[in-house]
Amino acid sequence: MILTGLKQAWQLLKQNKLFSTIYIVGTALAIASTTIFAIIYYVRLASVYPEYQRERILTLTTLSYEMPKGLRFTPGVSFKAMEECFYKLSDAEAVSAYIDESRLTPIFVPGKKSSFDIVMRLADPAYFNIINYEFVSGRPFSQEDFDSGIPKVAISDRVASSLGFNSVDAIGQTVNIGFVDYEICGVFREGSAVNNLSYVQAVAPYTTNPAYEFSYPGCAVTGMLSVMILSDHKDAVSREINEYFRKYSSSEMEGRKIETYGQPRTALMGAFNSNAEFEVDLARIIRQNALILLVLLLVPALNLSGLIAGRMDSRMGELGIRKSFGATRGSLLCQVLWENLWLTVIGGVLGLLLTWILLSTDMASAFATILSTSNKLNDPSVTVRFTSDMLFAPAIFGLAFLFCVILNILSAIIPAYYALNRPIVKSLK
């Protein structure tokens, strides 16, 4: 039965090339758009390289405190706050402070004239326990390097290649980053720029920055550091942090409050809004994107339904003859469904290939801009690419294909049902 249906579908495809082409292309575009939409949210929410612990990562990037005359200031946290509070959090598995450069940083090999810009981050050794980079050679800088402020740096494999080194030979070489000489201690596999939290191309100790202990006048717990926390206990961590700032405000700031804007936030919250000053309305975001997904799926399905209805009208004579020779409505309906399923499978494969092509070319930049809440992608020096674990996610394609199959079956079964319910006499006219 199945084999016969597939043979009949293949004959239909060859005999009705225009109908088949339109059906296949329509299905491919529906699956491609749905898959890309799904990948956007997969990249934002799933644990992908190097954010394998994304669901456990909490971030605090911006504080707010009231200055005299009612003015408000929005700094990060200070090294003093890190030592007194954050590094001592009882419900945290790992805590890291880091500094992100406000703009891309030039890098070059001393003695060579050519340079290019990279995304650099200054951090502490605990950073590598939270963001799990895969080191292809060497290792991260050590706690001793950090404590001593020794200028060592871990760079990405793409940066090493651009500097003219292979991953092994790069270890021990000296590079100038932001006009400071660093010794390369490790080379890690570069991630994707669509990962706002983890995308960097070089990581060095923040103690190499002379201003790392800086705090703002009048509020010693505010400075230039952002915080990343690995924990399964967000509420407990938040309470401990808020209690620390409450006590400091009461004793040192004459009652003026330090606001954390509901931080630390989960990586999920940060994926939808990088501005820590605004809360994220997840319910509204889910409603908006459910509507988008519905449009992506329903519009092609309605178009295909109209196309199939017209096709069924042209086949009424054939169906009438088969009914007169004893074919049941069920058998004819199964044939129609098998024909459309065969075309849907072909369209699904084409849609998957189209998705990979779009995300593997310059179009990736456009999709990454949709994905990102960071300004890193606004600079042409940053090359956007989707990694293999983002593109080759069988569950994502499987779900997108399943939704399209269901809608395609519904778009075929409704016009086919009405056509097969017509009397034989009318079918033969």
N, C-alpha and C positions, 0 to 999 in steps of 0.2 A: 504493500500500500504506500509506504513512504517513498520507496524507490520509484514507483510509478508516478507519484506526485512530483518528485524532483525531475524526472524525465519530461513530464508535461510542462513543468515550469521552464525547463531549459529550451524546449521547443517554442514556448511563448516568448521567451526572451529573444530568440533569433527571428521570430516572425514579426514581432512588434518592437522594433529597435527604438523608435522614438519614445513610446510609452515606457519601455524598460529603462532607457537612458535617463529620462526625466525622474522616474521613480528612484533609481539608484542614486543619482546625483542629489535629489532632495533628501533622501535618507542619509547620505554621507555628510551633507552640510548640517543636518540636524544633529547627528552623532558627534561631528567635529565640534560644533558650537557648544553642545552639552558637555562634552568631555573637557574642553578647554575651561569652561565654567567650573566644572568639578575640580580640575587640577588647580585652579586659582585658590579654591578653598582647601584643597588637600595640602598645598604648599604652605598655606597660612596656619593650618591647624595640626597637621600630622607631624610626627617625630621623624624628620629627615636630616641628613647630614648637614652640618655637624651638631644640630640641635636634637640629639637623640633623647634628651630628657626634657623636652619642651614643656610637657604637662606639669613638670615639677619646678619650673624656673619662675621666680618672682623678680620683678625689677622695680627699682626706685630711682628715678632720674631727676626729678624736680621737686624742690620744696618751695614754700612761700612763707615769708614772715613779714610782719607789719613793722615798718620803719616809723620814726617820728613823723608827725604831721599826717599820719594816715597813709603814707606811701607803702606800696607792697613791692617786694623784690623776690625773684624766683631763681635762686641758685641751686647748686647740687649740695651734697653733704661734704663736710670737712674730714680731714684725716683724724682730727680729735674725736669726731662722732664715730668714725670707723673703729677706733681703738676702744672707746668707752662703751659702745653699744653694738654695732653691727657685727664686728668680729667675735663678739661674745654671745650672740643670739643662741639661746639654749635649744630651740626647736629647728635649727638650721643644720643641714648636713654639710654645706659648704657656703662660704660668703666671699664674694670678690668685689673689689672696687676697681673702677676703670675710668679712663679719660678718653673721650673721643675727640680727635682733632676736628675743628669746625670746618675745615676744608681739606681737599686732597693735599698730600704731602709729597714733595719732590724726593726722588731717590736716584742715586747714581753711584757708580764705582769710582773711588778716588783715582785720579789720573786719566779718567775718560770724560769726554765732554758731554756726551749724550745723557739725558736724564728723562724721566717720565714720572707721572704722578700716581700715587697709590693711596689706598684707604688704610690708615694706621690707627692702632689703638694702644694705649698704655694701660697695663693691668698688673695684677699680682699673680703669683703662681696658682692660686686657687681657681683662677679663671679657666684653666685647662681642665679642671675637674667638673666644670659646669658645661662648658662648650667643648665637645669631644672631637677635636681635630685629629685627623689621621696623619701621623708624622711618617713621611716616606724616608726621611733620614734625619739623624741628629735627635734632639729632644728639646722640650721647652726650657726656658731659663729656670734656674733653681731658686730655692728660697734664699740661699746664700748670695746669689747674684742680686736678688731683689733687695735684701737687707743692706747690701753694700752699695747699691745704686750702680752696679756695673753695667755699662751699655751693651747688653746682648739683645739680640732680636731673633724671633722666629718669623720666617717669611713663607709665603705660599709658593708652590711649585711653579706657578705661572710667572710670578715675579722673578724667581731664580732663573727661569728660562729666558725671560726678557733681559736679564742682566748678563746673559751669556754663560751661565753656569748650569751644569747638570745638578741634580739633587744632592749627590754625594760630594762633588767638588765644592759646592757652595759652603759647606760647613767650615768654619774658621776664617772665611773671607771677610773683609771689611767693606761695609757699604756706608754711604752717607745718606741719612734720612733726615730731612728737615734741617740740614746743615749741622748734624751731629753724627759723629762716626760710631757705628755699631758693629759688633762682631756677630756674624750669623751663627746661631747655636742649633738651629733646627729648620727643617723645611716640611711644611704640612700641605696636604691636598686642599686646594682652594675650593671653597663652597660656592654657592650661587648668590648673586647680588640681590635676589628677591627675598632672601632671608635677612630681614632688617636687623634682627638682634645680633646675629653672629657674623655677618659678612665683613671681614677685614682681610687685608693682604699682608699685614705685618703686626706683630705684637711684641712690645718691649716693656720692661719694668716701669711702672709709673714713678718710681723713685729716681729715675733718670731726669725727670722734669723738676727743675729747682723749685718750682712753685707748688709742688704737690701738697705741702702742709699749709697752704694758704687758707685763711678763713676771712670772711667778710667782717668789717668793723661793726661792733655792736652785737654780733651773733657768732660766737666761736664755733658753733656746730654746723654752720653753712660754709660750703666751699665749692670746689670744682669737680668733685668725684660723683660718679653714678654708681649704683650698687646693684649687683646681681646675686640672688639668693637661691639656693637649691634646698627645697623643703617640701614636705607633704602636709605641712600644718600652717597654711596661710593665715588663718584667723589668729592663732597663737603668736606667730611672728609679728603680725600687724599690731596686736595688743602690746607686745613688748616694745616695739619701736615707738608707738604713740605715747606710751607711758614715759619713755625716755625724754621725748621732746616736751611732754607736758611738764615734767619736773624741771627741765632746763628753763622753759618759758616762765615758770612760776618763780624760780630762784634768781635768774639772771636778766630777765627781760621785762620786769615789772608787769607781768600779766599778759604781755603781748604774745599772741599764739603763733606757733609754727604749724602750718598746714601741710599735710602730706597728700591731699587730693585722693584719699582712698588707697594710696599706695602702701606697701608694694603691690603691684598689679601682676596678674598672671600673663604669661606670654600670649594667651588667647586675646586678652584685652588689648595688649600692645599691638597685636597683628592688625586690629581694625582701627586703631587710633594711636599714633605715636605721641600726641600731645597729652601729657599727664595731667594738664589742668582741667580736662574735660572728661566726665564720666562717659562710658560707652553703653549705649542702649542696645543690648544684644537682641532683645525681642523685636525692636524696630528693624534692625539689620536683617534678622532672619525673615521677617515678613517681606521686606523689600526684595531680597534675593530669591525667596520662594516664588514671588510673582514673576521675576525675571526668568527663572527656570521654567515656570509654567508657560510663559510666552514662547520661549525657545522650543518647547516640545509641542505645544498645541498648534501653533501656526503651520509648521510643516505637516502635522497630522491632518489638519483640516484641508490643506491643499491636496494632499494625497487622497483623502476621502473623496473630494470632488473629481479628481482624476480617475479614481477607480470606478466611481459611479458612471462616468461617461464611458469608460471601458466596458462596464457590464452591459450598458445599453447596446453597444455594438456587438456583444456576444450573445444576445438574447436568442438569436436563431440557433446557434450551436447548443446552448443550454436546453432550449425547447426540444430539439431533436434527441438529445441524450435522455431527457426526462421521458419522452415518448417511448424510448426503448428500455425503460425500466430503471434508469438511474435515480437514486433517491436524493432528496434535498440535502441530506447529511453528507453523502459522498461528494456531491457537487460543491458543497460548502467547504469541505475538507480540501478539495482540489484547489479552490480559490485561495484558501489560507496557505497551502503549501507553496503555491506560486508566489504569493506575496512574501512569505518567509524566506524563500530562496533569494528574492531580489533584496530583501532587507539584510540578509547575511552578506551579500556582495557589497551593498551600500555601507554596512558596518565596517568591513575590512578597508574599504576606500576611505571612510571617515577617520579610522585610526591612523592610516598613512598620512592623511591630510593634516591631522592634529600634530603628528611628529614633525612634518615638514614646516608647519607654521611656527612651532615652538623651537625649531632648530635653526631658524634663519633670523634675519633682521627683525622679523615680526615679534621675536621674543622680547625686544625692548619695549614694544607697545604693551604687551601683556604684563611685563614686569612693572611698568608704570602703574597699571591698574592694581597690581598686587601690593606695591610698596607704599608705606606711609613715611618713608625716609627720603631725605633730599640727596642721598648718595647717587641715586640713579639719574639725577638731573645733569650730571657732568658727563660729557662725551668720552672722557677718559675711562669710565667704568664700563667694562664689557659685560653685558647681561647674557647669561646662559642658564638653561635649565639642566640640572644634573640628571644622571640616568635613573636614580631612584625616584625622581619626580615624574619623568616621562614614562617609565616602565612600571606603572602601578596597575596590575591586573584588576584589582578590585574596583578602581575608578572607571576603567573602560568597561568592565563587566556590568556595573550598575547603569552606566549611561546607555550601553547597548540593550540592557534589559528593559529600561524605560521606553526606549525607542521601539523595541519589538512589541511591547504591550500596546503602545499607541498605534503602531502600524497595523497590528491585528485588529484593533478596534476600528481603525479607519477603513479596513477592508471588509470586516464582517458585517457592518451595518448596511452599506449599499448592496453587498452580496446577498444578505438575508432578504431584503425587500425585493431584489430582482428575482430570486429563486421562488418567492411566494406568488409570483404572477401565474395565472392559469396557463397551461400548455398552449392553448389556442392563441392567446395574446403573444406568447413568446415566439410562436412560429410565424407571425405576421411580418 
